Amino acid sequence: MHPSFYEAIMPSWMPWHGGLVLLSGVCEVFLGLFLLPIATRRLAASLIILMLIVFLPVHIQTLIDAWHNQSAYLWVHVLRIPLQFVLIWWAKQYTRQTGVFYVSSPVVEA
């Protein structure tokens, strides 16, 4: 909804800020939708984990920038790092065949 916010927090060493923000937003929406069908759930969750890992350097860089700029919102950036690991763990729950978030269909035997 507000790509300029995300473009501003991207590390300077990353190229093509606008395109990467758009691409990541599209990926987030589609991967979220692909969590719904059981047939695509494991793949979608695995790709979400990969995306969260790829985003980790961006969050680390924003933490470093907030530290150097003595931002009043430093605490938000500090909390964001462990939150990434919680989200990775949560997505991992969707990659299991049997687990809290797995919904199996009943087996009908002839």
Wavefront OBJ file of the C-alpha trace (Angstrom):
o trace
v 0.000 0.000 0.000
v 2.880 2.364 0.798
v 5.925 1.253 -1.204
v 7.915 4.403 -0.399
v 8.093 3.289 3.258
v 9.632 -0.041 2.276
v 11.922 1.510 -0.335
v 13.314 3.839 2.358
v 14.288 0.975 4.688
v 16.030 -1.085 2.026
v 19.813 -1.216 2.363
v 21.684 1.017 -0.064
v 23.666 -1.964 -1.378
v 20.497 -3.547 -2.762
v 19.671 -2.523 -6.325
v 16.291 -1.678 -7.843
v 14.445 -0.757 -4.643
v 11.070 -0.077 -6.255
v 11.058 -3.310 -8.223
v 12.166 -5.418 -5.274
v 9.488 -3.916 -3.033
v 6.844 -4.648 -5.668
v 8.162 -8.178 -6.196
v 8.260 -8.941 -2.470
v 4.717 -7.646 -2.015
v 3.413 -9.788 -4.854
v 5.259 -12.811 -3.434
v 3.798 -12.215 0.028
v 0.248 -12.066 -1.323
v 0.561 -15.125 -3.568
v 2.389 -17.230 -0.984
v -0.258 -16.338 1.581
v -2.966 -17.453 -0.849
v -1.052 -20.643 -1.646
v -1.141 -21.545 2.060
v -4.888 -22.082 1.782
v -5.062 -25.176 -0.466
v -3.611 -28.267 1.170
v -1.951 -29.275 -2.102
v 0.263 -26.161 -2.162
v 0.619 -25.533 1.581
v 4.003 -27.215 2.124
v 5.610 -25.527 -0.874
v 4.158 -22.128 0.029
v 5.363 -22.418 3.635
v 8.837 -23.449 2.484
v 9.012 -20.451 0.152
v 7.783 -18.162 2.931
v 10.622 -19.428 5.126
v 13.071 -18.683 2.336
v 11.595 -15.202 1.901
v 11.858 -14.494 5.642
v 15.511 -15.542 5.589
v 16.167 -13.320 2.572
v 14.508 -10.387 4.395
v 16.680 -10.862 7.498
v 19.642 -8.784 6.192
v 17.248 -5.919 5.467
v 16.005 -5.991 9.062
v 19.561 -6.160 10.388
v 20.541 -3.178 8.238
v 17.557 -1.145 9.480
v 18.569 -2.002 13.046
v 22.115 -0.805 12.382
v 20.820 2.383 10.743
v 18.446 3.035 13.660
v 21.336 2.543 16.087
v 23.590 4.978 14.206
v 20.794 7.545 13.861
v 19.829 7.141 17.526
v 16.259 6.541 16.444
v 13.505 6.705 19.020
v 12.138 3.585 17.331
v 15.253 1.494 17.882
v 13.226 -0.881 20.060
v 10.990 -1.719 17.078
v 14.015 -2.736 15.027
v 15.423 -4.754 17.921
v 12.161 -6.686 18.314
v 11.862 -7.253 14.577
v 14.887 -9.607 14.490
v 13.533 -12.232 16.934
v 10.099 -11.807 15.336
v 11.600 -13.055 12.050
v 12.614 -16.285 13.786
v 9.151 -16.678 15.329
v 7.620 -16.234 11.863
v 10.055 -18.787 10.415
v 9.074 -21.257 13.151
v 5.392 -20.570 12.479
v 5.795 -21.137 8.737
v 7.725 -24.340 9.512
v 4.587 -25.680 11.202
v 2.870 -25.593 7.805
v 5.574 -27.720 6.169
v 4.796 -30.786 8.236
v 2.480 -33.526 7.030
v 1.100 -33.985 10.505
v 0.997 -31.035 12.789
v -1.080 -28.327 14.309
v -1.880 -26.651 11.008
v -2.203 -29.684 8.749
v -5.744 -30.557 7.785
v -6.093 -33.999 6.252
v -9.017 -35.160 4.197
v -10.785 -38.320 5.277
v -9.632 -41.501 3.573
v -12.423 -43.456 1.962
v -11.697 -47.141 1.481
v -13.579 -49.124 -1.098
l 1 2 3 4 5 6 7 8 9 10 11 12 13 14 15 16 17 18 19 20 21 22 23 24 25 26 27 28 29 30 31 32 33 34 35 36 37 38 39 40 41 42 43 44 45 46 47 48 49 50 51 52 53 54 55 56 57 58 59 60 61 62 63 64 65 66 67 68 69 70 71 72 73 74 75 76 77 78 79 80 81 82 83 84 85 86 87 88 89 90 91 92 93 94 95 96 97 98 99 100 101 102 103 104 105 106 107 108 109 110
